Amino acid sequence: MSTTGTIPADAFSIKSPYGRRAIGLSIAAAVGGFLFGFDSSVINGAVDAIEGNFELDKVLTGFVVAVALLGCAVGAVIAGNLSDRWGRLKTMMLGAVMFLVSSIGSGLTFSVPDLIVWRVVGGIGIGIASVVAPAYIAEIAPRQIRGSLASLQQLAITLGIFAALLSDAVLANSAGGAAEQLWLGLEAWRWMFLVGVIPAAVYGILAFTMPESPRFLLAKGRNDEAREIFSRLVPQADLDKSVNEIRSAIEEDRKSKGASLRGPVLGLQGIVWVGIILSTFQQFVGINVIFYYSTTLWKAVGFDESNSLLISVITSVTNVVVTLIAIWLVDRVGRKPILLTGSVLMTLSLATMALAFAFAVTVDGEVSLPGAWGPIALVAANLFVVGFGASWGPLVWVLLGEIFPSRIRGKALGVAAAAQWIANFLITVSFPAMSGWSLPLTYGMYALFAALSFVYVAWRVPETKGMELEQTETLFVRKQKSTSSR
């Protein structure tokens, strides 16, 4: 067995005990990402049945779907303080409990106001998980394989989307429709929410079995516990270095606690705006319209509910596959070429959808696409998912982890994540009303944002492939200074 210094070269492979333990813990933590993806899309199969059951108008339908995202924003904001005070595991358990309670409450809801409350409660739980899970993975993972393990969070999100859409399809088909009764006198759409109890319970149980983050333990002065945990994750030869790196990072964080995001560009530092704009573009291209409302969309294309749900499942599988491709390509091809290619593909596919819906006709109050326009819209929508999933979906998170100077990284990431939740909310809440007004203009607007995303990346975003974190920070800051001095 070859070695690097005194550390075996294959110490962190899947065959080694260190690699297996780190991968196992990272997968367990990434169940939080699974919950995120599940919650994002479980409403997809239920939205039409909820609209009919409670006789909602388009605006209120959009709000019921999107209101969970406001809860997510709250959860994301409070997660950092809670995890620093209580520890990563207790905070994970809180997120799991909130999502579990929300799943039961949403499934047994009796009115729109209480459904909204349960959606917000679940959103807070998901917001907490969305922050704590990747933080735990980054803190538990040996530095040699941290990048690969961090990508499990995005993969888990796409798998959660797939699981939600698959369970929606199975339940609706079993009942003969989402609005039809299934078991115990409850309609299928209620069981779609109730299924969320399973992953929530799994996440909570796993949190009981996982070790606490060594970083949290060191920050609390529990040095022996931290070393004992890390001794199972890294070889003895690397133990002191790993612990010292964490101690240095904790000290750095304490020194930069008072660092401000304030700056000359509309009150913020220019680099913070780069993160906000990237996050906003990621949502303003309308990707979550596909994952929240695709069943409704495919009905408009001419498919019945059963086939619409099946197509949504196929779309989610496509999303998983292209995310894996993006993870494989990002360090080979680079960030910028992948983002630019994704922007082009999204622009063309969204513009095609806008054109297709310009030929839509309304029959008995339902929108449908005549002739070849239905299949054209179907292909365009799936190409849009390919373009997004292979580029802007995972790569924005990669860039957000690279571009901010260390002294403001935590705060800036929080602001960028909040911008993403708010942008997601705006797109999600507005789609039903906008689609009722004009689908061609709605998809045309998303196409315009996709085109603008190309311009912004070409103009503002330098390539960071293969650079150390300190180099990438400097590169972005220099870019800001040179631009502002013109």
C-alpha positions in Angstrom: 0.0 0.0 0.0 1.6 3.3 -1.1 1.6 6.2 1.3 1.7 10.0 1.3 4.0 10.8 4.2 2.7 8.5 6.9 -0.9 8.6 5.7 -1.9 5.7 3.4 -2.8 7.0 -0.1 -6.1 5.1 0.0 -6.9 6.0 3.6 -10.1 7.8 2.5 -11.3 5.4 -0.2 -14.6 3.6 0.2 -12.7 0.4 1.1 -10.9 2.0 4.1 -12.6 2.2 7.6 -12.0 6.0 7.6 -13.6 6.5 4.2 -16.6 4.3 5.1 -17.3 6.1 8.4 -17.1 9.6 6.8 -19.3 8.5 3.9 -21.8 6.9 6.2 -22.1 9.9 8.5 -22.3 12.3 5.5 -25.1 10.2 3.9 -27.0 10.2 7.3 -26.6 14.0 7.5 -27.7 14.4 3.9 -31.1 13.0 4.7 -31.8 16.6 5.7 -31.3 17.5 2.0 -33.6 14.6 1.1 -36.3 16.2 3.4 -35.6 19.5 1.6 -36.2 18.0 -1.8 -39.2 16.0 -0.6 -41.0 19.0 0.9 -40.2 21.0 -2.2 -42.1 18.7 -4.5 -44.6 16.7 -2.5 -47.2 19.5 -3.1 -46.9 18.9 -6.8 -49.3 16.0 -7.0 -51.7 17.5 -4.4 -52.0 21.1 -5.7 -55.0 20.5 -8.0 -56.9 18.4 -5.5 -56.3 21.0 -2.7 -57.5 23.8 -5.1 -60.7 21.8 -5.8 -61.2 20.6 -2.2 -61.0 24.1 -0.7 -62.3 26.0 -3.8 -59.2 28.2 -3.9 -58.6 30.9 -6.5 -55.2 31.0 -8.3 -53.6 33.6 -6.0 -54.5 31.7 -2.8 -53.4 28.4 -4.5 -50.0 30.0 -5.2 -49.7 31.2 -1.6 -50.5 27.8 -0.1 -47.8 26.2 -2.3 -45.2 28.9 -1.6 -45.8 29.8 2.0 -43.5 26.9 3.2 -40.7 28.8 1.6 -41.2 31.7 4.0 -40.8 29.2 6.8 -37.7 27.9 5.1 -36.2 31.4 5.2 -36.9 31.7 8.9 -35.5 28.2 9.6 -32.3 29.0 7.7 -31.8 32.3 9.6 -32.2 30.7 13.1 -30.4 27.4 12.3 -26.9 28.8 12.8 -27.5 30.3 16.2 -29.4 27.2 17.4 -26.7 24.8 16.2 -24.0 26.8 17.9 -25.9 26.9 21.1 -27.4 23.3 21.2 -25.1 21.4 18.9 -25.6 20.1 15.4 -27.5 16.9 16.4 -30.1 18.5 18.6 -30.8 21.1 15.9 -31.2 18.3 13.3 -33.7 16.6 15.7 -35.7 19.8 16.0 -35.9 20.1 12.2 -37.0 16.4 11.9 -39.7 16.9 14.6 -41.0 20.0 12.9 -41.2 18.3 9.5 -42.8 15.2 11.0 -45.5 17.3 12.8 -46.0 19.3 9.6 -46.6 16.2 7.6 -49.3 14.9 9.9 -50.9 18.3 10.3 -51.0 18.9 6.5 -52.4 15.5 5.8 -55.2 15.9 8.3 -55.8 19.6 7.6 -59.5 20.8 7.7 -59.1 24.4 6.4 -56.8 26.6 4.4 -55.6 28.6 7.4 -54.4 25.6 9.3 -52.9 24.1 6.2 -50.9 27.3 5.8 -49.7 27.0 9.4 -48.6 23.4 8.9 -46.8 24.4 5.7 -44.9 27.1 7.5 -44.0 24.8 10.4 -42.6 22.2 7.9 -40.8 25.0 6.1 -39.0 26.1 9.3 -37.9 22.5 9.8 -36.6 22.2 6.3 -34.8 25.6 6.5 -33.1 24.3 9.6 -32.1 21.0 7.9 -30.9 22.9 4.8 -28.3 24.8 6.8 -27.3 22.2 9.5 -26.9 19.2 7.2 -24.2 20.6 4.9 -22.5 22.3 7.9 -22.3 19.0 9.7 -20.9 17.2 6.6 -18.3 19.9 6.1 -17.3 19.6 9.8 -17.2 15.8 10.0 -15.6 15.1 6.7 -11.8 14.7 6.4 -10.4 17.6 4.3 -9.1 15.2 1.7 -12.6 14.2 0.6 -14.7 17.1 1.8 -15.6 18.3 -1.6 -17.0 15.0 -2.7 -18.9 14.5 0.5 -20.4 18.0 0.4 -21.9 17.2 -3.0 -24.0 14.5 -1.4 -26.3 17.3 -0.1 -27.3 18.4 -3.6 -27.7 14.8 -4.7 -29.9 14.1 -1.7 -32.2 17.1 -2.6 -32.7 15.7 -6.1 -33.4 12.2 -4.7 -36.0 13.8 -2.3 -37.7 15.4 -5.3 -37.8 12.1 -7.1 -39.2 10.3 -4.0 -41.9 12.9 -3.5 -43.0 12.7 -7.1 -42.9 8.9 -7.2 -44.9 8.6 -4.0 -47.4 11.1 -5.4 -47.8 9.1 -8.6 -48.2 5.8 -6.8 -50.8 7.2 -4.3 -52.8 9.0 -7.0 -52.9 6.0 -9.3 -53.8 3.6 -6.4 -56.8 5.8 -5.5 -57.8 6.6 -9.1 -57.0 10.3 -8.7 -55.4 12.6 -6.1 -58.9 13.8 -5.0 -60.2 10.3 -4.5 -60.4 8.4 -1.2 -57.5 5.9 -0.6 -57.2 4.5 3.0 -59.0 5.2 6.3 -61.4 7.5 4.5 -58.6 10.0 3.6 -58.1 11.3 0.0 -54.8 10.4 -1.8 -53.6 14.0 -1.6 -53.7 13.8 2.2 -51.6 10.6 2.1 -49.0 12.4 -0.1 -48.3 14.7 2.9 -48.5 11.9 5.5 -45.8 9.9 3.7 -43.4 12.6 4.8 -43.5 11.1 8.3 -41.2 8.3 7.1 -38.1 10.3 6.0 -38.7 12.7 8.9 -38.6 9.8 11.4 -35.5 8.3 9.7 -33.7 11.7 9.9 -34.6 12.1 13.6 -33.5 8.5 14.5 -30.2 8.9 12.6 -29.5 12.1 14.5 -29.7 10.0 17.7 -27.0 7.6 16.5 -24.5 10.1 15.0 -21.6 11.6 16.8 -21.6 15.3 17.5 -19.6 17.6 15.2 -16.0 17.8 16.4 -16.0 21.5 15.6 -18.9 22.1 18.0 -17.2 20.1 20.7 -13.9 22.0 20.3 -15.7 25.3 20.4 -17.3 24.2 23.7 -13.9 23.1 25.1 -14.8 19.4 25.0 -11.4 18.5 23.4 -11.2 14.9 24.4 -14.6 14.1 22.9 -13.6 15.8 19.7 -10.3 14.0 19.4 -12.0 10.7 20.1 -14.5 11.2 17.2 -11.9 12.4 14.8 -9.7 9.5 15.6 -12.3 7.3 13.9 -12.4 9.5 10.9 -8.7 10.2 10.1 -5.5 8.2 10.5 -3.5 8.8 13.6 -0.8 10.6 11.6 -3.4 13.2 10.5 -5.2 13.6 13.7 -3.3 16.5 15.3 -3.3 18.5 12.0 -7.1 18.0 11.6 -7.8 19.1 15.1 -5.4 22.1 14.8 -7.1 23.2 11.6 -10.5 23.2 13.2 -9.1 25.2 16.2 -7.6 27.8 13.9 -10.9 28.1 12.0 -12.8 28.6 15.3 -10.4 31.3 16.3 -10.7 32.9 12.9 -14.5 32.9 13.2 -14.3 34.5 16.6 -12.0 37.3 15.3 -14.3 38.0 12.3 -17.6 37.9 14.3 -17.9 41.6 14.1 -17.1 41.7 10.3 -19.7 43.7 8.4 -21.3 43.1 5.0 -21.8 46.8 4.6 -20.2 48.4 1.6 -20.5 51.1 -1.1 -22.8 49.1 -3.5 -26.3 49.9 -2.4 -25.2 49.4 1.2 -23.4 46.1 0.7 -20.0 44.9 -0.4 -20.0 44.2 -4.1 -19.1 40.5 -3.6 -22.2 40.0 -1.5 -24.3 41.3 -4.4 -22.6 38.7 -6.7 -23.9 36.0 -4.3 -27.4 37.5 -4.1 -27.7 37.9 -7.9 -26.5 34.4 -8.6 -29.0 33.0 -6.1 -31.8 35.1 -7.6 -31.1 34.1 -11.2 -31.1 30.4 -10.0 -34.7 30.8 -9.0 -36.0 33.5 -11.5 -35.5 31.1 -14.4 -38.6 29.3 -13.0 -37.2 25.9 -12.2 -39.5 25.3 -9.2 -42.5 25.9 -11.4 -41.6 22.5 -13.0 -41.2 20.8 -9.6 -44.2 22.4 -7.9 -46.7 22.6 -10.7 -45.5 20.2 -13.4 -48.5 17.9 -13.0 -50.8 20.9 -13.8 -48.5 21.8 -16.7 -48.6 18.3 -18.2 -52.4 18.3 -18.0 -52.3 21.4 -20.1 -50.1 19.6 -22.6 -52.9 17.0 -23.0 -52.0 14.2 -20.5 -54.4 12.9 -17.9 -53.5 13.0 -14.2 -52.0 9.6 -14.1 -49.6 10.2 -17.0 -48.9 13.7 -15.8 -47.6 12.4 -12.5 -45.6 9.7 -14.3 -43.9 12.3 -16.5 -43.1 14.4 -13.4 -41.4 11.3 -11.9 -39.4 10.9 -15.2 -38.4 14.6 -15.0 -37.1 14.1 -11.5 -35.0 11.1 -12.5 -33.5 13.3 -15.3 -32.7 15.9 -12.6 -30.9 13.3 -10.5 -28.8 12.0 -13.5 -27.8 15.5 -14.8 -26.8 16.6 -11.2 -24.5 13.6 -11.1 -23.0 14.7 -14.4 -22.5 18.2 -13.1 -20.7 17.0 -10.0 -18.4 14.9 -12.3 -17.7 17.8 -14.7 -17.4 20.8 -12.4 -13.7 20.2 -11.5 -12.9 19.0 -15.0 -14.5 21.6 -17.3 -14.8 24.5 -14.9 -17.6 26.6 -13.4 -18.0 29.3 -16.0 -18.4 27.2 -19.2 -21.0 25.0 -17.5 -23.0 28.0 -16.3 -22.9 29.7 -19.7 -23.9 26.5 -21.5 -26.8 26.0 -19.0 -28.0 29.5 -19.6 -28.1 29.0 -23.3 -30.0 25.7 -23.1 -32.5 27.2 -20.5 -33.1 30.3 -22.6 -33.8 28.2 -25.8 -36.1 25.7 -24.0 -38.1 28.3 -22.1 -38.5 30.4 -25.3 -39.8 27.3 -27.0 -42.3 26.7 -24.2 -43.4 30.3 -24.5 -44.0 29.9 -28.2 -45.8 26.6 -27.7 -48.3 28.0 -25.2 -48.9 30.9 -27.6 -50.9 28.4 -29.6 -52.8 27.0 -26.6 -56.6 26.7 -26.7 -59.1 26.6 -23.8 -61.6 23.8 -23.8 -64.1 23.6 -21.0 -62.0 26.0 -18.9 -58.9 23.8 -19.3 -55.8 25.0 -21.2 -54.5 22.5 -23.8 -52.0 22.5 -26.6 -53.1 21.3 -30.1 -51.2 19.1 -32.6 -47.5 18.9 -32.3 -47.2 21.8 -29.7 -47.9 19.4 -26.8 -45.0 17.1 -27.5 -42.8 20.1 -28.3 -43.6 21.7 -24.9 -42.9 18.4 -23.2 -39.5 18.0 -24.8 -38.6 21.7 -24.1 -39.6 21.4 -20.5 -37.4 18.4 -20.0 -34.5 20.1 -21.8 -34.9 23.0 -19.4 -34.5 20.6 -16.5 -31.4 19.1 -18.1 -30.0 22.6 -18.7 -30.7 23.7 -15.1 -29.8 20.4 -13.3 -26.4 20.2 -15.1 -25.4 23.8 -14.4 -27.2 26.4 -12.3 -28.7 23.9 -9.8 -25.5 22.6 -8.2 -22.9 25.1 -9.5 -24.4 28.1 -7.8 -23.9 26.4 -4.4 -20.3 25.6 -5.5 -19.6 29.3 -6.2 -21.3 30.5 -3.1 -18.9 28.4 -1.1 -15.9 29.8 -3.0 -16.4 33.5 -3.6 -16.8 35.1 -0.2 -13.8 36.2 1.9 -13.4 34.0 5.1 -14.1 37.0 7.4 -17.7 37.4 6.1 -18.4 33.9 4.6 -20.9 32.8 7.2 -22.9 36.0 7.1 -22.7 36.4 3.3 -23.9 32.8 2.7 -26.8 33.5 5.0 -27.8 36.5 3.0 -27.4 34.7 -0.3 -29.5 31.7 1.0 -32.2 34.1 2.2 -32.2 35.7 -1.3 -32.7 32.3 -2.8 -35.7 31.5 -0.6 -37.3 34.8 -1.2 -36.8 34.6 -5.0 -38.2 31.0 -4.9 -41.2 32.3 -3.0 -41.9 35.1 -5.5 -41.8 32.8 -8.5 -43.8 30.1 -6.8 -46.5 32.4 -5.4 -46.9 34.3 -8.7 -47.1 31.4 -11.1 -50.8 30.4 -10.7 -52.0 34.0 -11.2 -49.5 34.7 -14.0 -50.2 31.5 -15.8 -54.0 32.2 -15.6 -53.3 35.6 -17.2 -50.8 34.5 -19.9 -48.6 31.4 -20.1 -46.6 32.6 -23.1 -45.6 35.8 -21.3 -44.9 33.8 -18.1 -42.5 31.5 -19.8 -41.2 34.3 -21.9 -40.2 36.1 -18.6 -38.4 33.1 -17.4 -36.5 32.9 -20.7 -35.5 36.5 -20.4 -34.1 35.9 -16.9 -32.2 32.9 -18.3 -30.7 35.1 -21.1 -29.7 37.7 -18.5 -28.0 35.0 -16.4 -25.8 34.3 -19.4 -24.9 38.0 -19.7 -24.2 38.3 -16.0 -21.9 35.2 -15.8 -20.0 36.3 -18.9 -19.6 39.8 -17.5 -19.0 39.3 -13.8 -18.0 35.7 -12.9 -14.4 34.6 -13.4 -13.3 31.0 -13.6 -12.3 29.4 -10.3 -11.5 25.8 -11.3 -8.5 24.3 -9.6 -7.8 27.4 -7.3 -7.3 27.4 -3.6 -10.1 29.0 -1.6 -7.9 32.0 -0.8 -7.2 32.6 -4.5 -10.9 32.5 -5.5 -11.8 35.0 -2.9 -9.1 37.4 -4.1 -10.1 36.9 -7.8 -13.7 37.9 -7.1 -12.7 40.9 -4.9 -10.3 42.1 -7.6 -13.0 41.7 -10.2 -15.3 44.0 -8.2 -12.6 46.6 -7.6 -11.5 46.8 -11.3 -15.1 47.1 -12.4 -16.0 49.8 -9.9 -12.9 51.8 -10.8 -13.9 52.2 -14.4 
